[in-house]
Every structure is written in structure tokens, then in C-alpha cells.
Amino acid sequence: MFGYLHSILFATIRTVWF
């Protein structure tokens, strides 16, 4: 579950920066 949440968070940050 934590991995799923981390994946979404990372994807969101990556989308914002790139």
C-alpha cells in the first residue's frame, strides 16, 4: 500500500517538475 501511495506521489512530483 505504501509503495502504491509513494508511486502516485513520485509521479505527481515528476509531472510538476517535468
N, C-alpha and C positions, 0 to 999 in steps of 0.2 A: 504493500500500500504506500509506504514511504517513497519507494522508488517511482511509483506512478505519479505522486504529487511532485517529486523532485523533477521528473521529466517535464511535466507541464510548466513548472516554474522556470526551468532552464530554457525551455522553448520560448516562453514569453519574453524572458530577458534577451535571448538571442534575437528575437524578432524586433525588439525595441532598439537594440544596438545596431543590428544589421537590417 
